[in-house]
Amino acid sequence: MSEDNSGSGYVEAEYTRDSQYISDRITADGSSRWPVEPGRYRLVAARACPWANRSIIVRRLLGLEPAISLGLCGPTHDERSWTFDLDPGGRDPVLGYERLQEAFLARDPDYSRGITVPAIVDVPSGAVVTNDFPQITLDFSTQWTAHHRDGAPDLYPEHLRAEMDDVMERIYTEVNNGVYRCGFSGSQRAYDKAYQRLFTALDWLEDRLEHRRFLMGGQITEADVRLFTTLVRFDSVYHGHFKTNRQKLSEMPVLWAYARDLFQTPGFGDTIDFPQIKEHYYVVHKDINPTQIVPAGPDTSGWLMAHGRDQLSDRPFGDGTPPGPVAAGEEVPPGHGPGGIPHR
């Protein structure tokens, strides 16, 4: 039902997400069975999935590419699992797997829950370590500090964490998951309720961001990463496919400028593959789109328009610096950027 094949379902016609993830953590202090160790782990993600997209962005912003390798699944999957159909021979070149399911079964031969991305796999054993997507990115910030690049931003500042956690929880329940609550509603009443909740939250975000460049002030944080991956899919998918059609993102002036600002920031837009995003939703969600026809639009060239948000602050990375060029072999394919233009 959901893009992450997580066994989500309906409760009284209202969409609910299965959140029973493998909650192991990779830690720097030896408090878990999985120690921080560069080269040991592989992040398996998919550009199409908003939850996985977060991990790709945070890994890039922090410069963890040399420490944690990246495996990418294609945009579609079946009931069993995401697959490595983008790789030669349809196998991940490091793990040797055709399906992400194989890593979950290596961890537990009787594993029966959702096979989701992002997932971190222990390369020596081939077993999944965790697919707890909210914790994965926070641990990238807090546990992998010894392997951050010079100039890496502080995406989870300690003095902001209490407020950030509240903001991120509201973004998750009302926006990130809110679009799915609309799209997978099982009744008119459930849809109407979900629709109202979503746009109430988007109106709150319009107000919050009117006079501050980013969600927590003048600097990018994890909260912005979490909101961005929903906003960047809004007009291409959610507005039509999930019936979130009070307005397009491009008709919400503050959020549209904010989203363009992030898109044009190294580490954000250069992870976005619009064709894969559309193919995933329109092909996988056969219950919503039984013809599996992928729409030709919308025109995405507007993502490159000037945003004017830099007048609110001029240090988006705080005391840090932007990441450098995308790592070789991890580039979004040519023509999959905004308006069919290759990412710079």
N, C-alpha and C positions, 0 to 999 in steps of 0.2 A: 504493500500500500504506500509506504513512504519511500523517499529517495534512498534511504539507507538500508532498505530491506530488513527493518528492525521488528517486524511483527506487530506494528501498531494496529489499533483497532478502534471500535466505537463503544462508547458508554452512553446509553440513553441518546443515541444518535449524534453524540459529540465526539470528535476525534480526540484520542489520547495517544501519547507516544510511549512506546516501550523504552524505559530508561534503565533497564537492568544490564549495565555494562560490566566488563571485567575491570575492576577498580584498582588493580595493582599499580604501583607507582615506581618510577625510576628515580632514585634519590641519591644525593651527594654525600649524605652522612652515614650511609650504611644501615639505615633504619628499615630497608626493605631487601628482599632477595635479589632485586635488580639494581646494581650500582651504576652510577653515571660512568660511562666508558666510551670514549669516542671510537667510532668504527664498528661498534658491536650491534647497533640497532638500525632498523630500516623503518622509516615512516612510509606507510602505504596510504595513499590518498587518491582522490579523484577530483579533477578540476571542476567537474559538473556539480559536485555536492557542496552546499554552503558550509556544512559542519567541517568537512575536510579542508575546504578552502581556507578556513581560519588557520589551520595548522601550517599550511604552505606559506601563508603570509607571515606568521610569527617566526617560523624557522628562517625565512629570508630576512626579515627585519633585524633579527638578532645575529645573523651571520653563522648559523649552525650547519650550513651545508657541508663543511668538511667533517663535522662530527657525526651527523646523522644523515644517512643516505635517503634518497627519495624514490619510491616506486609508485608509478601512476597506473591506475586502472582506467579502462575506457569509460565512456559516458553512460553505457547501458548495462543492465544486468538482468538475470532471470531470478526465479524464486530462490535459487540456491546461493548465489554469491555474485559479488563483483568479480570481473575477470581481467586478465592482463592482455587484452586483445590489441593494445597499442604497441606491444613489444614484438620484435621479430620472433616468429614461431609461436606467438601467443603465450609466451612464458616470461615471467619476471627474470631478468638476467642475473640477479643476485640470489634470489630464493629458489629459482627453478620451478616455481608454481605456475599453474594455469589459472587457478582460482584462489582468491583470498581465503575461501573456506578451508583450504588445506592448512593454513597457519592456525586457524581456530581448532581444527581437529588434531593437529600436532600438540596443542595445549591440552585438549580434552577430547578424546575419541567419541564421547557421548554428548558433545556440545550441541545444544538444540535451540539456542537463542539466536538473535539477529547477528548476521555477518555484516558488520558496519565499517565504514570509513569515517574518520581516520582510524588507523590501527598502527600500533608500534609492534614490530616483530623482532624477536631476538634471533639474529642471523645464525649463530652457531647451532642452535637447536631447531630453528625454523618455526618456533612456537610464538603465538601472539602473546605479548606482555599485557597490553591494555588497549581498550577501545573507548575509554572514558574521555570523550572529546573535550569537555570543559576543563578537565584537570590536565590533559596533555599540554595545552598551550600555557597554562599557568606554570607547570613544571618546566617547560622550556625557559621561562623567565626566571624562575627561582632556584632550580636545581642544576641547570647547565651553565651557570654564570662563568665558570672557569673556561668555558669554550665559546663564549660570546665574542663577536668581532670587536676590534677597537672602535669605539664610537657607537656601540649598540645602545639603543634607547632603553630607558626603564619603563617597560610597558605595564608594570604592576607596582607603582610606587607605594611604599609601605604607609606613608602618611595619608594616602587616599583610599586605602583598601576597603575600609568600612563603607564609605559612600559608594565606591566603585562596585562593590558586591551587590548593593541594593539596586544600583542603576542597571547592572548586567542582568540581575534576576528579572527585573521588569522588562528589559529588552528581550530576554529569552522567552518568558511566558507570553508576552503580549505581541511581540513583533516576529522574532525568529520562528517561534512555534505558532504564532498567531495566524500567519499566512496559511499554514497547513490546516489549522483549525477551520479556516474558511473553506479551503479547497476540498477537504475530506468530510465536511459536515454531512450527516446522514438524514437531516431534516431541514425544512425551511426555518424552523424555530432555532435550531442549533446554529445554522448559518447566520441568521440575523444577529444573534448574540455575539458570535465570533467576529463578524464584520464590525459591529459597534466597538468591541474591545480593541480591535486592531487600529481603527482610525482614531479612537480616543488616545491611544499611545502615540501614534504618529503626530497628532496635534500637539501632544506634550513635548515631543522631541523637536518639533518646529519651534516651539517657544523656548525650549532649553538652549537651542543652538543659535538663536537669533543674534545674541551678543557675545557668544564664546565660540572660538574656532572649532574646538573639539569637545567631546562630551564632558571631559573633566577639566577643561580650561584651555590653555594655550598649547598643550603638548598632546601628541598621539599616545593613547594607551590601549590596552587590551579591549576596553569597552568599545572603542571605535572599530577595531577589527571585527568584533562580533556583530555590530550593527551593519557595517559595510557589506558583508557577504549576503545579507538579505536585500539591502537596497539595490545592489548591483544587478540582482535578478528580478527586480520588481516589475519593470515595464516589459522586459523580454518574456517573462513567464507568469508571475503571480497575478498581474492585473487582469489577464484574460483567462489563463488556465485555472487559477484558483479563485476567480471571481472577486478579486479585491479591487473593484473598479469604481470606487467613489472618485478617485483621482489617480492619474499616473504620477510616478515620482517626479517626472519632468513638469508637473503642474503644481508641485509643492515647492515654492521658491527657495526656502531656507534649506530643506533637506536635499534638494536637487543640487544646489551650490556646494553644500557640505560633501555630498557623495562624489561630485566631480573633483573637488579638492583632494579627497583621498585617492580617487582613481588615478589622478595625475602625479601622485606621490610615489616614488620608487618603492616597490615592495607590495603595492596594492594592485593597480591596474595591470601591471605586467604579469600577474598570475591569472588573469581572467580570460577565459576562452568562451566567447558567446555562442558559437555553434555547438560546442559540447554541452553547454548549459541547456540550450533549447532542446537538443536531441534527447538528453536524459529525461526531462520532465514529460515531453510530449510522446515519447516512445514507451517509456517504462510504465507510466500511469495509464494503462489501457482501460481501467474502469472509468476514468474521467475522459480520456481521449481515445475511444475504441478504434478510430481509423488510423491512429498513430501518425497522422499528417503533422509535419513540423512547419509552423508558419514561417514565411519568408522574412517578415519584419520582426521588430521595428528597426528603424534606422538608428544605429548606435553611434553615429559620428558625433552626436552632441556631447558625448563624454569628454571630448577634447576641447570644448568651449571654455573660455576664461571663466573663472569662478569668483574672483574678487575677495576670497576669504582671507588672503594673506594679510590684509589690513587689520584683521583682528588679533593676529600674533605673527611673529616672523621666525619663531623657533619651534617648528613642529616636532623636532626630535629632541627638544630640551637641550641638554648639554652634549647630546650625541650628534651623529651625522647620518645622512641617508645611506642606505646600502649601496654597494657598487652594482655593476652589471649582473644580470641574471646568470647563474652558473651555466656553464656549457652543457648542453644536452637537456636543460630544463626550460628552455624557452617555449612560450606559447607558439604554436605553428604560425607561419606567415599567413596573413589574411584573416586570422581569427580574432584580431583586435577590433577596436571600435570602428564601425563603418567598413569593415573588411580591410582596415589598414594594419600592417604589422606593428606590434608593440615596439616602441623605441627602447 
